[in-house]
């Protein structure tokens, strides 16, 4: 089971990661986007942390919905609506809950990713955050029913898959978003949204491990 304390730690880890990786995300987005992804993610998760502090005594669903609503209103570009939708849709799996099981956590993430897809209309291979989320969900789904795979190794395998998936975006030609305007020139760069998605997945794994 994952308690609310670990969910709160996940969100704090996200805030720290976006703060620490702001310049790197900015660099990636400067190469194939409009250069604001790092600042947007830092600002969004900092604002989310402020809002979460006001609802930390509420259930997990309320906490996650608060994060989603904050990202939706505070983050510009495509990433605000996409990540906002991720947390809002994910929160629906945790309404009224102080703890979630491994299966419920995976369901939460899966629902969030379905929200991203329905809003962004991206597919695997389009060079977007979906190129990380879809393989990670597939990895979690494939392993969740293996009784010998506890949650921490399950999430560690998800982080490894996420890191591999970010690298796999480098040769792709972007088909969605600002990067798609570059055509073939978008190849040769890691996707910024895929990279920030990997940071969110790593933040979750670290929270569950207690780091």
C-alpha positions as CSV (number, residue, x, y, z in Angstrom):
1,X,0.0,0.0,0.0
2,X,1.1,3.6,-0.6
3,X,0.0,6.1,1.9
4,X,-0.8,9.8,1.6
5,X,2.6,10.7,3.1
6,X,4.3,9.0,0.1
7,X,2.0,10.8,-2.4
8,X,2.9,14.1,-0.7
9,X,6.5,13.2,-0.9
10,X,6.1,12.4,-4.6
11,X,4.7,15.9,-5.3
12,X,7.5,17.5,-3.2
13,X,10.1,15.4,-5.2
14,X,8.5,16.7,-8.4
15,X,8.9,20.2,-7.2
16,X,12.5,19.7,-6.3
17,X,13.2,17.9,-9.6
18,X,11.7,20.6,-11.8
19,X,13.6,23.2,-9.8
20,X,16.9,21.3,-10.2
21,X,16.4,20.4,-13.9
22,X,14.8,23.7,-15.0
23,X,17.8,24.8,-17.0
24,X,18.2,21.4,-18.7
25,X,14.5,21.3,-19.6
26,X,14.9,24.9,-20.9
27,X,17.9,23.9,-23.0
28,X,16.0,20.9,-24.5
29,X,13.0,23.1,-25.3
30,X,15.1,25.9,-26.8
31,X,16.5,23.3,-29.3
32,X,13.1,22.2,-30.6
33,X,10.4,24.3,-28.9
34,X,9.9,27.8,-27.6
35,X,12.2,27.5,-24.7
36,X,9.8,27.8,-21.8
37,X,9.3,24.2,-20.6
38,X,11.8,24.4,-17.8
39,X,10.4,27.6,-16.3
40,X,6.8,26.5,-16.8
41,X,7.5,23.2,-15.0
42,X,9.4,24.9,-12.2
43,X,6.7,27.5,-11.7
44,X,3.8,25.0,-12.0
45,X,5.1,22.5,-9.4
46,X,6.2,25.3,-7.0
47,X,2.6,26.7,-7.2
48,X,1.2,23.2,-6.8
49,X,3.3,22.6,-3.7
50,X,1.8,25.8,-2.2
51,X,-1.7,24.7,-2.9
52,X,-1.1,21.1,-1.7
53,X,0.0,22.5,1.7
54,X,-3.6,23.8,2.1
55,X,-5.2,20.4,1.4
56,X,-2.6,18.1,2.9
57,X,-5.1,16.9,5.5
58,X,-7.6,15.8,2.7
59,X,-7.8,12.5,0.9
60,X,-5.3,11.5,-1.9
61,X,-7.9,12.3,-4.6
62,X,-8.3,15.8,-3.4
63,X,-4.6,16.4,-3.2
64,X,-4.0,15.2,-6.7
65,X,-7.0,17.1,-8.1
66,X,-5.6,20.2,-6.5
67,X,-2.2,19.7,-8.2
68,X,-4.0,19.2,-11.6
69,X,-6.1,22.3,-11.2
70,X,-3.1,24.3,-10.3
71,X,-1.0,23.1,-13.2
72,X,-3.9,23.7,-15.5
73,X,-4.1,27.4,-14.4
74,X,-0.5,28.2,-13.8
75,X,1.5,26.4,-16.6
76,X,1.6,27.9,-20.1
77,X,2.0,26.1,-23.4
78,X,0.8,22.5,-24.0
79,X,2.4,21.1,-20.8
80,X,0.0,22.8,-18.4
81,X,-3.2,21.4,-19.8
82,X,-1.6,18.0,-20.4
83,X,-0.1,17.5,-16.9
84,X,-3.1,19.2,-15.3
85,X,-5.3,16.6,-17.0
86,X,-3.0,13.8,-16.0
87,X,-3.4,14.7,-12.3
88,X,-7.1,15.5,-12.5
89,X,-8.0,12.2,-14.3
90,X,-5.6,10.2,-12.0
91,X,-7.2,11.7,-8.9
92,X,-10.5,10.1,-9.8
93,X,-9.0,6.7,-8.9
94,X,-8.2,7.9,-5.4
95,X,-11.3,9.8,-4.2
96,X,-11.8,9.5,-0.5
97,X,-8.7,7.3,-0.1
98,X,-5.8,7.7,2.4
99,X,-4.0,4.8,0.9
100,X,-3.9,3.1,-2.5
101,X,-2.8,-0.4,-3.5
102,X,-0.2,-1.2,-6.2
103,X,-3.0,-2.0,-8.6
104,X,-4.9,1.3,-7.7
105,X,-1.6,3.3,-8.2
106,X,-1.2,1.8,-11.6
107,X,-4.8,2.5,-12.4
108,X,-4.3,6.1,-11.2
109,X,-1.4,6.5,-13.6
110,X,-3.1,4.8,-16.5
111,X,-6.2,7.0,-16.1
112,X,-3.9,10.0,-16.0
113,X,-2.2,9.0,-19.2
114,X,-5.5,8.3,-20.9
115,X,-6.3,11.9,-20.1
116,X,-3.1,13.1,-21.7
117,X,-3.9,11.1,-24.8
118,X,-7.5,12.3,-25.1
119,X,-6.4,15.9,-24.8
120,X,-3.2,15.8,-26.8
121,X,-4.2,13.2,-29.4
122,X,-0.6,12.0,-29.5
123,X,0.5,8.4,-30.4
124,X,3.6,6.4,-29.7
125,X,6.3,7.7,-32.0
126,X,5.0,11.3,-32.2
127,X,8.0,12.5,-30.1
128,X,5.9,13.7,-27.1
129,X,5.5,12.8,-23.4
130,X,3.4,9.8,-24.6
131,X,6.6,8.2,-25.8
132,X,7.5,7.8,-22.2
133,X,4.1,7.3,-20.5
134,X,2.8,4.6,-22.9
135,X,5.8,2.2,-22.5
136,X,5.9,2.8,-18.8
137,X,2.2,1.9,-18.3
138,X,2.8,-1.2,-20.5
139,X,5.7,-2.1,-18.3
140,X,3.7,-1.7,-15.1
141,X,0.7,-3.5,-16.5
142,X,2.9,-6.4,-17.6
143,X,4.5,-6.8,-14.2
144,X,1.8,-5.9,-11.7
145,X,0.4,-9.4,-11.5
146,X,3.8,-11.0,-10.8
147,X,3.6,-11.9,-7.1
148,X,7.4,-11.8,-6.9
149,X,7.6,-8.2,-8.0
150,X,7.1,-5.9,-5.0
151,X,6.2,-2.2,-5.6
152,X,9.7,-0.7,-5.3
153,X,11.3,-3.0,-8.0
154,X,8.2,-2.5,-10.1
155,X,8.7,1.3,-10.0
156,X,12.4,1.0,-10.5
157,X,11.8,-0.9,-13.7
158,X,9.4,1.8,-14.7
159,X,12.1,4.4,-14.2
160,X,14.5,2.4,-16.3
161,X,11.9,2.1,-19.1
162,X,11.2,5.9,-18.8
163,X,14.9,6.7,-19.2
164,X,15.2,4.4,-22.2
165,X,12.1,5.9,-23.7
166,X,13.5,9.4,-23.4
167,X,16.6,8.3,-25.2
168,X,14.4,6.7,-27.9
169,X,12.8,10.1,-28.6
170,X,16.1,11.6,-29.8
171,X,16.1,10.2,-33.4
172,X,12.3,10.7,-33.9
173,X,10.8,13.4,-36.0
174,X,8.2,15.4,-34.1
175,X,4.6,15.1,-35.3
176,X,2.9,17.2,-32.6
177,X,3.4,20.5,-31.0
178,X,5.8,23.3,-31.7
179,X,8.6,20.8,-32.5
180,X,6.6,19.5,-35.4
181,X,7.1,22.8,-37.2
182,X,10.8,21.9,-37.6
183,X,10.1,18.7,-39.5
184,X,13.2,16.6,-39.9
185,X,15.3,19.2,-38.0
186,X,13.5,18.0,-34.8
187,X,15.4,14.8,-35.0
188,X,18.6,14.6,-32.9
189,X,17.1,16.0,-29.7
190,X,15.4,14.5,-26.7
191,X,11.8,15.6,-26.3
192,X,11.4,18.0,-23.3
193,X,7.9,16.7,-22.4
194,X,9.2,13.1,-22.4
195,X,12.1,14.2,-20.2
196,X,9.8,16.0,-17.6
197,X,7.6,12.9,-17.6
198,X,10.5,10.7,-16.8
199,X,11.4,13.1,-13.9
200,X,7.8,12.7,-12.5
201,X,8.1,8.9,-12.7
202,X,11.5,8.9,-11.0
203,X,10.0,11.3,-8.3
204,X,7.3,8.7,-7.6
205,X,9.8,5.8,-7.4
206,X,12.0,7.8,-5.0
207,X,9.0,8.7,-2.8
208,X,7.9,5.1,-2.5
209,X,11.5,4.1,-1.7
210,X,11.6,6.8,0.9
211,X,14.3,8.9,-0.7
